[in-house]
Every structure is written in structure tokens, then in C-alpha cells.
Amino acid sequence: MKMKVTIPGVAAVLAALALPAFAQEAAPAAETVVEAIAEVAGDVMDKGDVAWMMTSTLLVLFMIMPGLALFYGGLVRSKNMLSVLMQTTMITALVMVIWVFWGYSMSFGGGTSPFWGGFGKLFLTGVTMDSMAATFTDGVVIPEFVFIAFQMTFAAITCALIIGSFAERAKFSAVLLFIALWVTLVYFPIAHMVWDGAGLIFNWGALDFAGGTVVHINAGVAALIGALVIGPRIGLGKDMMAPHSMTLTLVGAGILWVGWFGFNAGSNLEANGGAGLAMINTFTATAGAILAWSALEAVMRGKASMLGAASGLVAGLVAVTPAAGSIGPVGAIVLGAIASALCYFFVAVVKNKFGYDDSLDVFGIHGIGGITGAIGTGIFTAPSLGGTGGDDFSIAGQVVIQAQAVGVTILWCGVISFILFKVIDMTIGLRVSTDDERQGLDLTTHGESAYHA
Amino acid sequence: MKLIIAAIKPFKLEEVREALTTIGVRGMMVTEIKGFGAQSGHTEIYRGAEYAVNFVPKIKLEIVVGDDLADQVVATIAKAARTDKIGDGKIFVLDVAQAVRVRTGETNDDAL
């Protein structure tokens, strides 16, 4: 139940606080120490919300550094460990700078175009520490810098996800150039379309709570295109390419799970029941997904592996990302399990059948998981299935809208990614030389070894 | 002097070391190796991709002893390392031309 804050109410609290010393024992209500910093008369900034959003932002950064870095790093051969860590680190830094320069403006700059946010807030012009950003509750605001930082980490992690598909063979400079162009031409417009009040997909009524389309389908599709354009690793199918450290991969997976609470529950923008719902869904969907993948693997392969469980873990998190704020916790278990099964199928069967080398299964897990989650959101938001949909919620209707959102994302991302990869390949080249690939990227690109035997 | 090279199953190392110490062997070199003989490897599957792992981990021992001890060393290793299953290993004996103790400069049998 939302707490209604009225101007007389706020004035009364302020008056009470102004009373002399003995009034200190009159403590305000537990969660809401209300401070009326009025940009617009009546807007309220709640310190609990702000504290939660700042924490969420850190959690998402933690997902990248070192969560994703270790998750991916452990999966490659030891001679390429540092290349994965480096690409993750450099992409994070690069995208953060770009975000502050033009990314925030292009995504949420206040422009009224359905496709992008304009250049009104280039270099964050006009934003001060007193600037406020809206939440999903009318009249409740959070500092704009906090919102900017939060969204910044989303842009960074989306880009970092992509590199998994062409790990162990991509040219470092090409990766950075691709990311700089891709984040500008794909991520910012799609973030605007899905999450900004003026956005095309937002105004269709598509539900994407924390970024099933914006982050996961986007990254997955770009990754698939990249893997196809760059070609498979030398020795695929013959050389031993097993993960060099499942231990580190599990460390990374654990960090991803914990950090994802910032990703999902933080996307609520307030610390209230909505965040609580997103939080519990982030637990249950993941649990369902882990169990489903391991069970499937035990049946199909004979043994349940750590790699499988870690993959299921991520698949569940990806699937619940668009749904976290609008489905029920039991529905989340089912959604996680379904997404896990579909991702398993793609990773273990489809990929080998078509012979493409999506090395770390970015499309198989983020792409397919994101699509499943996006469509599944349309189903499990139904009140009959425990979701938060209203009495007039139509599963069929919502699924159509979700499918449109998915379609636009795939098309926009797919076409532009393909062009970017091709152009970069024709100019500076996407791939390292055969010799460098055999020796390992750590030594040849970065002049370092991860481990000294 | 003889150089005895033995490939044995890794879990047998402690047993072999103890048995050799009992008969008077005062030093050995141990390396972790991979290899195959009659015992072949296995397949591993990672996310649907199958890999044939052709090599099996083993321990290699290298021991240099005087001619008088060599046969006994071979027999001791063979007995301690044996499990009667495929993959128990092999022992080879080579002649050594020279030996030197680094600390004192003693040579040949005095170096062992």
C-alpha cells in the first residue's frame, strides 16, 4: 500500500521537526524520513529510495567487475584469460565515458522523438546535484545523478556481455571500436524506445522491467552476428577448449546472481513493495532455472555439471529480467525453468547443428533467455498466473506487444551490428592472426600471462 | 650407475616413495606428466561440445642409483605401484655416464 504524501502532511512533519529539543523523541515512520526538496511543488525525495538506488548501482557494477569478467574468464583457455578481463575492463570504462558524454542524452535526454532522446543533455549539461529524476510513483523522485549512474552501469554491462561470442580470437582495437559505435547506434536508441516516456516501444505498452530487450536480446543478437562474421576459433572440435577454471566461473556466476538484485530490484527505482517483488523473483526464477538445467543435463548427458548449473543460473536471471516487476514468484520458477530448458537446447543442440562458434553462448543464453523472458512476461503478468496485471489484462494482447518489442530489437540490433562488424572487418580487421590466436591473446595482444606455471 | 625412469599412477606415489626409502634410496625426482599406453583417455562434454581427452595424468619418477641397487629399485617400484589394472605404468633402466654432487664436487658413486 503506497503512502500518500500530501503538502499539508509534509508541512506538518517539517513543523514538528522545527520544535525544540524535546521533540526529538517524536520519530518519523520507519521507512519514510521525508525530505521535501521541491523541484516541482510536492515532489518528494525519499532517502530510503536514494540509498537503495545507490546500492543497486554498485551491485550492477559489481556484476561486471569482477562478476562477468570472472564468469567469462574462467570459461576460456588460460592463454586467453587476461584478454577477457581486459576487454571487460576497457569496455566498462569506455562506455561509462561515452554515457556521460552523449549516451545519457541520447537515451533519456528529454527529447520527444520516439527513437532517441536528443542532444539536450550532452555532457550532462544542466544536471546538478539538486536535479531530480522521476520514479514510477507520481511525485516521488530520486537524484538525477543517481539515475544517470544506475543507467550507466546497464549500458556498460550490455556491451561487456557481447564479447563472449568472439572470445579467444578478436582483435582488441576492433572490439573497442565496435563497442563505441554499437552502444551509440543500437543501445542508446533501444534504451530510449523501451524505457523513456517518449519511447516507441514504451508507448506500445511493452513490459520490460530491467532490460530483457534492451540488455539481453540486444547483446545476444549482436554477439551472434559477431560470431558469424568473425568465424570459428581455430581448432574448434579438435583442440581441447574446455574452461580453464570452472572455479572462477562459479565465483563469477555467484557475483552475477548477487549483483542482479541491483539490476532487477533496482529497476524499480524505489525501495518498496515493487522492489520486494522483483527481489523475490530474482531468487525464485534463478532457482527454478538451475534445477531445470541440471535435471535436463543429468538426463541428456548422464551427469549434471558445474558448467551446466552455472549456465542455468544465468539463463534464469536473464529470463526474469524483463518480468521481475510484474510476475509472481511461483510463475518466476516456471519461467526460469522454461527458459533454462530452451537455452539448454540451443546451447547443446542447435549451436552444434548449425556449426557457429558462439564461444561463451551469449546468444544461446542471453539472446534466447531474453526472448523467452520477454514473451513470458506477457504471459506470467496475468493475474490468473500470479502476476500484477489488472482485471483487463489480456495475455494474447500483451504477448503480441512483447513480440513486437522483441522483433524491433532483433531487427534494429541485427542490421546495424552486421553493418558495423562488416565495416570494421574491411578496415582494421576483426580477427588476430592465426599465429597470435594459437599463441594466445594474453601474450600477443597484452604482453602478459595470467598464470606463471 | 643406472637411471631408472618409472611412470606410475599418481595415487601410488606415496607408497612407492616409502618402499624405496626402506631399501636405501636417498633421492628421487618427481614430475607430473600426461600419457597413454594401453589405458586410453575419455570424452568430456562441455555445453554440447564433445572433447576426446587422450592423455591420462601420471607421475614420472627418475632415480639414479649404483649398479648394485638398480635391480632392487626396479622390483620395489613394480611391487609398490601395481594394482593389476590397465594403466599401472612402465619402468625403464638406462646407463648413466657421469654423476656429480654440486655441493662438494664428488663424482660418480660418491655423488649418489
Interface residues (C-beta under 8 A of the other chain):
Chain A: G237 M240 M241 A242 P243 R301 S305 L307 G308 S311 V347 A348 V349 K351 N352 D361
Chain B: E44 I45 Y46 R47 G48 A49 Y51 V53
